[in-house]
C-alpha cells in the first residue's frame, strides 16, 4: 500500500486518513482508499 503524506488528510483529532472525494467536504483527494503498488515479473 502506498501511503505518502500528500495523499492523507490530517484532522485535528484522530489519525491521518486518505483525502476523500465522496463526502460533503472536499479536501482535494481522489479516493477514499490508498493505492496499491504491485510489481509482477515473469520467469
TAMOLIN-V668526 format. One line per field, one symbol per residue. ss: DSSP state (@ for helix, = for strand, . for the rest). burial: # if it has 9 or more other C-alpha atoms within 8 Angstrom, else .. A space follows every 50 residues. Layout:
ss: ???
burial: ???
This chain:
ss: ....@@@==.......==.........................
burial: ......###........####....#..#.##.#.........
